Amino acid sequence: MRLEGNTVVITGGSTGIGFALAERLVKLGNEVVICGRSEEKLKAAVEKLPSVHTLSADISKDEGRRRLFEFVTTKFKGTNVLVNNAGIQRHIDFRKGIVDLLKNEDEIEINFRSQIYLSAMFIPVLMKQKDPAIVNVSSGLGFAPLAAFPVYSATKAGIHSFTVSLRRQLRDTEIKVFEVVPPMVYDTGLKGKPIEKTEWSISAAEMADAIIEGLENDVYEMAAGASKNFLSASKRDLDKAFEDMNRRF
Ligand SMILES: NC(=O)c1ccc[n+]([C@@H]2O[C@H](COP(=O)([O-])OP(=O)(O)OC[C@H]3O[C@@H](n4cnc5c(N)ncnc54)[C@H](OP(=O)(O)O)[C@@H]3O)[C@@H](O)[C@H]2O)c1
């Protein structure tokens, strides 16, 4: 796809991979709208990237998704790219029954439902635009899950499956449907704070560079670092990766 002159909405673009992508897209000459729940994080994003447009909205809620949709479609009528990036990750121990599951925010609402609902809301609008695209962010854990993050991994597997179907449904339209499959990214807010860099992890900047390259070359399933192997892995490879990754669990 062309990488300049677009109007791009990035959910959860205030930090991490979404923000690194926003920085690159702005630099390439695109209008970029980001959203997130925290006003503070959005303010910090604008300080670093003054031309980015922001909206505070919780897209795990119908009301937040509607507000984002109305904001974008009234103020940025040329919006032609939706990046479904917002996500959270939680340790959930099912040995504690329902207690642990209900304790905090709901990964199913944020990681899964919001991507599906926002896609459905935006598709009729995108179909009327030039060079439209949807970019869904899944995860290597959608291919080989981490048992400590059981719901997270399942939402990402679901996003992979949804994206494959969406790409097929939309193949007679102009909308290009991309999936981004990040490996572990060490300097984002996903785990509450940046984590130590390992041989398995990359930076948000490296991930955003890979997304830009993938978009530019119409690579519909794009990965980077360790998750690259997952895209072409056999069942046996994925089972082995699962065992290796979950040795301590
Ligand atoms: N980091 C990794 O290792 C990794 C690996 C594979 C895939 N990913 C995926 O990459 C995506 C980006 O994550 P990241 O690592 O860049 O984490 P991050 O720095 O924590 O970014 C997450 C973004 O989503 C926003 N967000 C979270 N819940 C939201 C909600 N209910 N409504 C609106 N915005 C919301 C956050 O802002 P607020 O908190 O202010 O709402 C933030 O802007 C996620 O989908 C994640 O699953 C990350």
The ligand as a MOL file (V3000), in Angstrom:
LIG
                    3D

  0  0  0     0  0            999 V3000
M  V30 BEGIN CTAB
M  V30 COUNTS 48 52 0 0 0
M  V30 BEGIN ATOM
M  V30 1 N 4.7440 -5.9930 23.7930 0
M  V30 2 C 4.7330 -7.2280 23.3550 0
M  V30 3 O 5.5660 -8.0610 23.7560 0
M  V30 4 C 3.6920 -7.6480 22.3380 0
M  V30 5 C 3.8690 -8.8860 21.6970 0
M  V30 6 C 2.8950 -9.3140 20.7930 0
M  V30 7 C 1.7860 -8.5250 20.5290 0
M  V30 8 N 1.6570 -7.3240 21.1690 0 CHG=1
M  V30 9 C 0.4450 -6.5530 20.8880 0
M  V30 10 O 0.7690 -5.2510 20.4480 0
M  V30 11 C -0.2960 -4.3600 20.7490 0
M  V30 12 C 0.2790 -3.1020 21.3830 0
M  V30 13 O 0.8250 -3.4480 22.6480 0
M  V30 14 P 2.1480 -2.7750 23.2430 0
M  V30 15 O 3.0850 -3.8780 23.5630 0
M  V30 16 O 2.5830 -1.6630 22.4030 0 CHG=-1
M  V30 17 O 1.5770 -2.2930 24.6620 0
M  V30 18 P 1.3100 -0.8580 25.2990 0
M  V30 19 O 2.5140 0.0000 25.2320 0
M  V30 20 O 0.7260 -1.1350 26.6480 0
M  V30 21 O 0.1920 -0.2290 24.3590 0
M  V30 22 C -1.1620 -0.5660 24.4960 0
M  V30 23 C -1.9890 0.5960 24.0490 0
M  V30 24 O -3.3690 0.2220 24.0890 0
M  V30 25 C -4.1110 1.1890 24.8150 0
M  V30 26 N -5.2800 0.5410 25.4090 0
M  V30 27 C -5.3060 -0.5140 26.2630 0
M  V30 28 N -6.5800 -0.8060 26.5830 0
M  V30 29 C -7.3760 0.0790 25.9240 0
M  V30 30 C -8.7700 0.3140 25.8660 0
M  V30 31 N -9.6380 -0.4350 26.5730 0
M  V30 32 N -9.2370 1.3080 25.0900 0
M  V30 33 C -8.3740 2.0930 24.3710 0
M  V30 34 N -7.0440 1.9250 24.3910 0
M  V30 35 C -6.5420 0.9360 25.1590 0
M  V30 36 C -3.0920 1.7360 25.8340 0
M  V30 37 O -3.4430 3.0220 26.3470 0
M  V30 38 P -4.2940 3.1660 27.7310 0
M  V30 39 O -3.6840 2.2320 28.7100 0
M  V30 40 O -4.1740 4.5940 28.0820 0
M  V30 41 O -5.6930 2.8010 27.3930 0
M  V30 42 C -1.8570 1.8340 24.9390 0
M  V30 43 O -1.9210 2.9820 24.1420 0
M  V30 44 C -1.2600 -5.1320 21.6450 0
M  V30 45 O -2.3520 -5.6050 20.8910 0
M  V30 46 C -0.4340 -6.2940 22.1180 0
M  V30 47 O -1.1920 -7.4130 22.4630 0
M  V30 48 C 2.5790 -6.8620 22.0460 0
M  V30 END ATOM
M  V30 BEGIN BOND
M  V30 1 1 1 2
M  V30 2 2 2 3
M  V30 3 1 2 4
M  V30 4 1 4 5
M  V30 5 2 4 48
M  V30 6 2 5 6
M  V30 7 1 6 7
M  V30 8 2 7 8
M  V30 9 1 8 9
M  V30 10 1 8 48
M  V30 11 1 9 10
M  V30 12 1 9 46
M  V30 13 1 10 11
M  V30 14 1 11 12
M  V30 15 1 11 44
M  V30 16 1 12 13
M  V30 17 1 13 14
M  V30 18 2 14 15
M  V30 19 1 14 16
M  V30 20 1 14 17
M  V30 21 1 17 18
M  V30 22 2 18 19
M  V30 23 1 18 20
M  V30 24 1 18 21
M  V30 25 1 21 22
M  V30 26 1 22 23
M  V30 27 1 23 24
M  V30 28 1 23 42
M  V30 29 1 24 25
M  V30 30 1 25 26
M  V30 31 1 25 36
M  V30 32 1 26 27
M  V30 33 1 26 35
M  V30 34 2 27 28
M  V30 35 1 28 29
M  V30 36 1 29 30
M  V30 37 2 29 35
M  V30 38 1 30 31
M  V30 39 2 30 32
M  V30 40 1 32 33
M  V30 41 2 33 34
M  V30 42 1 34 35
M  V30 43 1 36 37
M  V30 44 1 36 42
M  V30 45 1 37 38
M  V30 46 2 38 39
M  V30 47 1 38 40
M  V30 48 1 38 41
M  V30 49 1 42 43
M  V30 50 1 44 45
M  V30 51 1 44 46
M  V30 52 1 46 47
M  V30 END BOND
M  V30 END CTAB
M  END
